[in-house]
C-alpha cells in the first residue's frame, strides 16, 4: 500500500511543479542534466565509453569478433547490443538474467544504431555467407538515476566512434589477421533523446523520481543529418498527435546539442 501512496503524493508534487515550468531538481522542463563522456575506459575492449547523465552512469564496451552472417544477409556483418543492469546500480535491480527492462533498453539502443545505418555492415563482410565481423556492444548500467536509454545510446555510439577493428585480409580463402587495428566503417553518429509526459507537460531527460510517475515517454533517434530514424514509445499512457510532433521537434534540437559532445567521425581509409 505504501508503494502506491508515495508515487501518488510524489506525482502530485511533480505535476504542480511542472505546471509552473519547474522540476524537482531545479531544471526547466526542456533542460537536460549535465553530460560527461569519457572514452577508452576498458583496456581489453576494442572500444569503450562511460557516460554520466546527471547521476546516471552507463559504461559500454565494444568487441569485434569473426563469426557467421545471418542467412538472410550473407553479405553483411552483424551488430549485436546487450544490456546488463548491475545490481549495485539501483535497489530495483536484481541479479540474474536480463529482465524485460534490460531487454527493452538493448533493443531501443540497437534500433537507433541499426536504422541510422551508422555501421556499414557490408564492409564488415570478409567471406560472403561464411565469415563476417560481429560488433558486440555491451551496456552496463552502473548507477541508475533515470533516462537509461539516452545515456546508453550516447555511450554506445561514443564507444563505437572510439573503437578500432582488427585488420583482416582474405588470402586463398582464409582469413589472416595482420596484427594491426584500423578504423571501423562508421558513417553516422545517431543520437537518441527521450521526452517524458507528465500530466499535460513534456519534459526532457526525466530523472528517476520523474520516471516513477510519468504517464508515458517517447524516445526519438536522429541521424547526423537530422533525420528521424527510430522511435520507441514506453509506459501505458498516451500522447496526442500534437504532443508527438512537439516531442519530436524538441528531441531533434536536443540531439543536435548532444552530438557536439561526441567523438568525431573518422573516415575509414580506402
N, C-alpha and C positions, 0 to 999 in steps of 0.2 A: 504493500500500500504506500509506503514511504517513497518508493521509487517513482510512483505516479504523481504524488503530490509535489515533490521537489521540481520536476520538469515543468509542471503546471505553473508553479509560482515563478520559476525562472523564465518561462515563456512570456508571462505577463509583463515581467520587468523588461525583457528584451524588446517586446513589442512596443512598450511605452517609450523606450529609448529610441528605437528605430523611427517611430512617428515624429520624433524631434530631430532626426538626421544624425543620431549618435549611436554608439555601440559600447558594449560593456568594457572594452579595453581602451576606450578613448578615441578610436578611429572614426572617420566619417564612413558613410555607407559604401563608398566606392574606393576606399583606401585598402591597399594590401599591407600586410605586415612586412618588416624588413626582410630582405632576401640576401642570403650569402651562398656563394657557390665555390667549392674547392675541389679541384681535380687531382688525380694522381695520388689517391689516398690508400690504395691497396697495391702493394708491391707485386704480388703474384698475378694480378689481373692484367689483361691487355688494355683495359681502360677502366677508370673508376671515378666516382664523384660523390661528394657529400653536399646536400642542400639543406640549409636551415631556413625555414619559413616561419618567422617568429620563433616560438619554442618547438615547433615541429622539426624533427631531424630525420632525414632519409639518406641512406647510403646505397649506391648502385655499383655493381661490378659487371664488367663485360669480358667474356671469354670467347675466343674463336676456336672452333673445332671442326675437323673434316668428318663429314658423315654423308648419309644418303639423302637425296632430294625427295620431296613428296611426289607421288606417282603422277598427279595432275599438273605438276610444274617441274618437269625433269631438267629444265634449263635454268632453274633459279636456286639461289641459296635459300637458307632458312633463317627466319627471325623468330626467336622464342623468348617470351617475357614471363618471368615468375616472380611472385611476391611472397615474402615471409614476414609475419608480424612477430617480432622478438618479444617474448612475454614481459621483459623488464621495461618495455616502452610504454605500457599502459596497463592499469588494473583490469581493463576489459579484454586483454589478450590472454589466450590460454595456450599452453604447449600442445603440440600435436600437429597433424597435417593441416594445410591451409583451409580456412573456413570460407564461407561464401563471400565475406568482405574482402579477404585477400585475393580470392579468385576474380572478383569484380575489379579490384584495383589493377591487377595484372592485365585484364582484358581491355580496360579503358586506356591504359598506357600503351599497350600493344596496338590498339586500333589507331591511336593518334600517330604512332610511328609508321605503321603499315600503310595507312591511307594517304599519308603525305608523300609516300614513296621516298622517304629520306635515305634509305639504303638502296642502292642499285643492285638488286638481288641477282640480276642476270650476270653482272660482273663477278659475282661470288660463286659462279659455276666453274668447276675445274674440269670434270669429265661428264658431259650431259647424261642424265639418267643414272649416273653411278656415284660421282663424288662432288660434293659442294661444300662450301663453308657454311657452318651453322654459327650464328651470332647468339650466344646465350646472354640474356640481360636479366640479372638477378637483383631484385629490390629488397632491401632490408629496412624496415621501419624501426628506428632506434628510439624515437621519442614522439609520442602522438599528442599533438595539441590542435588537431583539426586540419582539414584540407590536405589529406594524404595524396590525393590524385595529382594536384598541381605540383606539389613538392617532388613526387615520384617521377612525373613526366619530365620535369626540369632536370632532375638528377640523371634520368635515363639518357636524354639527348646530350647532356654535358659529358657523361661517361663515354658515349659513342664518339663524340667530337674529339675527345682527348685520347681515343684509343688508337692502337697500331695493330695491324693484322699481319701474321707471319707471311713472308713472301713464299709463294709456291709456284713451281714450274712443272709442266707435264712433259716427260721425256719417255718415249717408247711406251706410251700408255700407262706410265707410272708417275705418281706424284712425288716430286722431290722438293723438300723444304731447304731453302738456301741458308737459313740461319739469320736472315735479315728480316726486318719489320718495315712495313710500308703503310701509307695512309689508306684506310678503308674507303670504299666507293660511296661516300656520303655526299648527298646533293641537296639536302634541305635541313632546316632547323625548326621543326614544328614545336609549337608551344600550346599547352592546354591551360585554360582558365575556367575556374568553377564559380558559378553565380548561385547563391542561395536565395530562396524566397522565404521571407518571414512576415506573415500577415500579408499586407499589400506592398511591402517594400522588398527591393532587390539589394542584396549585399554581396560584396566581393570578398573572396578568401575567408570563408567562415572559420572561426576558431572552434575548439572542441565544445565549449559551452553553447555556442550558437548551433552547432550541428545537432546537438541533443534535442533541440526544439524546432528545427527547420520544418517547413511544410514540404519542401522538395528542393532539389538542386539540379543544375544543368551545367555540364562540362562541355566546352567547345574547344576544339583544337584547330589551330590555324597554321598554314604554311608560311614560309619566308615571304612569299608574295601576297600574303593577307587573305588567301583563300580558305574558306571553311572546309576542312577535310574530314572531320569526325565530330559526332555529338553523342552524349550519353545523359539520359535523364535518370535521376535516382530519387528514392523515397516516395511515399504513397501520394503526396499532394499533387496539385496540378498547376501548370502555368496557363495563362490565357495566351492567345495568339500574339497579342501586342506585347505581352511580357517576354515571350520567346524572342521576338525581334529585338526588343530592348536589351535583353540579356546578351544576345549575340553581338550587338553593337558595342556594349560595354566590354565584353570579353575580348573583342578584336583590338580595341585600344590598349587594354592591359597586356595582351600578348605581345604587342609591339614594344611596350616598355620592358617586359621581361626578357625579350630576345636580345636586347642590348647588353644583358648581363652574361650571355652565353659565350663559350669559347668560339673563336672564329671558324668559319667553314673553310677547310683546306682542300683544294682540288687534288685528286689522285693523278699522279703522273701517267702519261700515256693514255 
